[in-house]
Amino acid sequence: MKIRPTSQKVKEALFSILGSQIYKVSFLELFAGSGSVGIEAISRGAGQVFFVENNRLCIKAIEENLRSLGLTHSSVTLLPFAAERAIKALARKRQRLDFVFLDPPYYEDKLKKSLIKLSFYDILNPRSRVIAEHNRKQVLPQQLSGLKLMFTKTYGDTALSFYKVRPK
């Protein structure tokens, strides 16, 4: 299994950009891997954090990480599904998310599809932000379904692209 966790440098940059906006918000980490980004969101005061991961070994790692940190309370939800299924499940529950972080495997073309699904299903609010981690060589569209690219920051070979919801 190839796990490519978000580097500490990129994670620090992400949460430096988000700053105090993370406090008491709902946060979704798609393709969670070890769950390190969602765990960082919890440590910075996020009110509700969802982890989406369908790899059994990663799910066990997330559960172990949450347990070892004492983060097994009701504001933490692990959805052991593929991204699209989890997005549909959140939409059925009428869950609204303030921040979505997604870091699909670079070698698969899941990023664009996942961004489209996020804007298609009604889980974002007008102030939501979607942050995609990707290879810096991958250029993402300026507009994509219901999302508009705000800016992209690069850190070595990694880029973070920040999207906002386009008004309907």
KOLMI-947688 format. One record per residue (C-alpha): x, y, z; residue number from 1. Coordinates in Angstrom, 3 decimals. Layout:
tike east X, north Y, up Z, num NUM .
...
//
This chain:
tike east 0.000, north 0.000, up 0.000, num 1 .
tike east 1.395, north 3.372, up -0.966, num 2 .
tike east 0.401, north 6.077, up 1.492, num 3 .
tike east 1.474, north 9.603, up 0.689, num 4 .
tike east 0.640, north 11.568, up 3.830, num 5 .
tike east 0.362, north 15.325, up 3.697, num 6 .
tike east 3.756, north 16.663, up 4.708, num 7 .
tike east 4.107, north 18.637, up 7.915, num 8 .
tike east 5.173, north 21.687, up 5.889, num 9 .
tike east 2.037, north 21.567, up 3.711, num 10 .
tike east -0.212, north 20.895, up 6.710, num 11 .
tike east 1.258, north 23.876, up 8.597, num 12 .
tike east 0.806, north 26.078, up 5.526, num 13 .
tike east -2.800, north 24.935, up 5.111, num 14 .
tike east -3.759, north 25.715, up 8.697, num 15 .
tike east -1.809, north 28.962, up 8.644, num 16 .
tike east -3.957, north 30.063, up 5.682, num 17 .
tike east -7.171, north 28.890, up 7.375, num 18 .
tike east -6.218, north 30.473, up 10.693, num 19 .
tike east -9.056, north 31.030, up 13.138, num 20 .
tike east -11.667, north 30.257, up 10.463, num 21 .
tike east -11.364, north 26.595, up 11.490, num 22 .
tike east -12.805, north 27.154, up 14.968, num 23 .
tike east -16.167, north 25.394, up 15.552, num 24 .
tike east -16.700, north 24.537, up 11.873, num 25 .
tike east -17.536, north 21.276, up 10.125, num 26 .
tike east -14.536, north 19.780, up 8.341, num 27 .
tike east -14.416, north 16.866, up 5.903, num 28 .
tike east -11.209, north 15.034, up 5.025, num 29 .
tike east -11.786, north 12.972, up 1.862, num 30 .
tike east -9.221, north 10.266, up 1.051, num 31 .
tike east -8.129, north 10.615, up 4.679, num 32 .
tike east -5.223, north 8.140, up 4.681, num 33 .
tike east -3.893, north 8.367, up 8.255, num 34 .
tike east -6.331, north 11.148, up 9.139, num 35 .
tike east -3.582, north 13.618, up 10.014, num 36 .
tike east -5.262, north 16.642, up 8.399, num 37 .
tike east -8.600, north 16.007, up 10.113, num 38 .
tike east -6.831, north 15.405, up 13.425, num 39 .
tike east -5.031, north 18.727, up 12.986, num 40 .
tike east -8.427, north 20.370, up 12.326, num 41 .
tike east -9.705, north 18.920, up 15.613, num 42 .
tike east -6.639, north 20.221, up 17.458, num 43 .
tike east -7.331, north 23.681, up 16.050, num 44 .
tike east -10.908, north 23.726, up 17.277, num 45 .
tike east -13.052, north 22.322, up 14.463, num 46 .
tike east -16.481, north 21.460, up 15.844, num 47 .
tike east -17.294, north 18.418, up 13.694, num 48 .
tike east -14.786, north 16.387, up 11.671, num 49 .
tike east -15.583, north 13.669, up 9.144, num 50 .
tike east -12.926, north 11.260, up 7.876, num 51 .
tike east -13.636, north 9.424, up 4.609, num 52 .
tike east -11.443, north 6.486, up 3.713, num 53 .
tike east -12.183, north 3.118, up 2.121, num 54 .
tike east -8.823, north 1.364, up 2.511, num 55 .
tike east -9.055, north -1.083, up 5.443, num 56 .
tike east -5.473, north -0.532, up 6.593, num 57 .
tike east -5.937, north 3.227, up 6.536, num 58 .
tike east -9.236, north 2.932, up 8.405, num 59 .
tike east -7.486, north 0.964, up 11.149, num 60 .
tike east -4.723, north 3.579, up 11.265, num 61 .
tike east -7.267, north 6.403, up 11.605, num 62 .
tike east -9.139, north 4.528, up 14.357, num 63 .
tike east -5.894, north 3.865, up 16.189, num 64 .
tike east -4.734, north 7.484, up 15.820, num 65 .
tike east -8.074, north 8.817, up 17.087, num 66 .
tike east -8.133, north 6.358, up 19.992, num 67 .
tike east -4.542, north 7.088, up 21.027, num 68 .
tike east -5.345, north 10.806, up 21.103, num 69 .
tike east -8.619, north 10.297, up 22.974, num 70 .
tike east -10.644, north 11.633, up 20.033, num 71 .
tike east -13.500, north 9.146, up 19.970, num 72 .
tike east -16.290, north 11.585, up 20.850, num 73 .
tike east -19.466, north 12.344, up 18.901, num 74 .
tike east -17.929, north 15.249, up 16.982, num 75 .
tike east -15.679, north 12.798, up 15.095, num 76 .
tike east -17.144, north 10.550, up 12.388, num 77 .
tike east -15.294, north 7.959, up 10.326, num 78 .
tike east -17.055, north 7.016, up 7.083, num 79 .
tike east -15.463, north 3.811, up 5.730, num 80 .
tike east -16.665, north 4.354, up 2.164, num 81 .
tike east -15.382, north 5.466, up -1.193, num 82 .
tike east -15.526, north 9.251, up -1.589, num 83 .
tike east -18.593, north 9.380, up -3.840, num 84 .
tike east -20.616, north 7.117, up -1.573, num 85 .
tike east -19.636, north 9.178, up 1.488, num 86 .
tike east -20.617, north 12.426, up -0.254, num 87 .
tike east -24.017, north 10.921, up -1.113, num 88 .
tike east -24.472, north 9.706, up 2.481, num 89 .
tike east -23.680, north 13.170, up 3.861, num 90 .
tike east -26.137, north 14.729, up 1.408, num 91 .
tike east -28.883, north 12.299, up 2.463, num 92 .
tike east -28.319, north 13.354, up 6.082, num 93 .
tike east -28.489, north 17.006, up 4.975, num 94 .
tike east -25.019, north 17.606, up 6.377, num 95 .
tike east -23.484, north 20.977, up 5.476, num 96 .
tike east -19.720, north 21.323, up 5.495, num 97 .
tike east -17.692, north 24.467, up 5.988, num 98 .
tike east -14.356, north 23.052, up 4.835, num 99 .
tike east -13.496, north 20.075, up 2.661, num 100 .
tike east -9.930, north 18.888, up 2.256, num 101 .
tike east -9.239, north 16.259, up -0.372, num 102 .
tike east -6.024, north 14.545, up -1.272, num 103 .
tike east -6.784, north 11.680, up -3.642, num 104 .
tike east -3.947, north 9.473, up -4.869, num 105 .
tike east -1.912, north 11.400, up -7.460, num 106 .
tike east -1.731, north 8.430, up -9.791, num 107 .
tike east -5.520, north 8.224, up -10.151, num 108 .
tike east -7.821, north 10.758, up -11.769, num 109 .
tike east -10.114, north 11.164, up -8.783, num 110 .
tike east -9.502, north 14.820, up -8.028, num 111 .
tike east -11.603, north 16.453, up -10.739, num 112 .
tike east -14.384, north 13.859, up -10.352, num 113 .
tike east -14.470, north 14.412, up -6.603, num 114 .
tike east -14.603, north 18.201, up -6.992, num 115 .
tike east -17.567, north 17.835, up -9.355, num 116 .
tike east -19.340, north 15.488, up -6.934, num 117 .
tike east -18.775, north 17.893, up -4.049, num 118 .
tike east -20.497, north 20.706, up -5.895, num 119 .
tike east -23.230, north 18.478, up -7.368, num 120 .
tike east -24.483, north 17.114, up -4.043, num 121 .
tike east -25.914, north 19.631, up -1.616, num 122 .
tike east -23.342, north 19.442, up 1.193, num 123 .
tike east -21.653, north 22.836, up 0.828, num 124 .
tike east -22.925, north 26.133, up 2.148, num 125 .
tike east -22.355, north 29.518, up 0.441, num 126 .
tike east -19.237, north 30.181, up 2.566, num 127 .
tike east -17.709, north 26.701, up 2.180, num 128 .
tike east -14.128, north 26.279, up 1.070, num 129 .
tike east -12.769, north 23.231, up -0.723, num 130 .
tike east -9.028, north 22.643, up -0.598, num 131 .
tike east -7.420, north 20.156, up -2.983, num 132 .
tike east -3.909, north 18.836, up -2.471, num 133 .
tike east -2.311, north 17.751, up -5.729, num 134 .
tike east 0.909, north 17.566, up -7.669, num 135 .
tike east 2.028, north 21.063, up -8.631, num 136 .
tike east 2.251, north 20.017, up -12.289, num 137 .
tike east -1.464, north 19.235, up -12.339, num 138 .
tike east -3.361, north 22.349, up -13.387, num 139 .
tike east -6.893, north 22.488, up -12.049, num 140 .
tike east -9.728, north 24.323, up -13.801, num 141 .
tike east -10.602, north 27.896, up -12.791, num 142 .
tike east -14.271, north 26.957, up -12.601, num 143 .
tike east -15.646, north 23.530, up -12.043, num 144 .
tike east -19.354, north 22.918, up -11.720, num 145 .
tike east -20.381, north 24.900, up -8.621, num 146 .
tike east -16.840, north 25.807, up -7.543, num 147 .
tike east -14.508, north 28.662, up -8.457, num 148 .
tike east -10.744, north 28.555, up -7.945, num 149 .
tike east -9.599, north 31.320, up -5.597, num 150 .
tike east -5.845, north 30.643, up -5.567, num 151 .
tike east -3.173, north 27.944, up -5.591, num 152 .
tike east -0.077, north 27.792, up -3.383, num 153 .
tike east 2.851, north 25.497, up -4.111, num 154 .
tike east 5.199, north 23.802, up -1.646, num 155 .
tike east 7.895, north 21.836, up -3.443, num 156 .
tike east 6.144, north 19.251, up -5.637, num 157 .
tike east 2.829, north 19.752, up -3.827, num 158 .
tike east 0.134, north 22.334, up -4.477, num 159 .
tike east -2.927, north 23.379, up -2.508, num 160 .
tike east -5.791, north 24.786, up -4.581, num 161 .
tike east -8.504, north 26.692, up -2.736, num 162 .
tike east -12.015, north 26.779, up -4.144, num 163 .
tike east -15.085, north 28.692, up -3.049, num 164 .
tike east -18.704, north 27.981, up -3.856, num 165 .
tike east -20.013, north 29.852, up -6.896, num 166 .
tike east -23.307, north 31.660, up -6.311, num 167 .
tike east -26.262, north 29.860, up -7.862, num 168 .
//
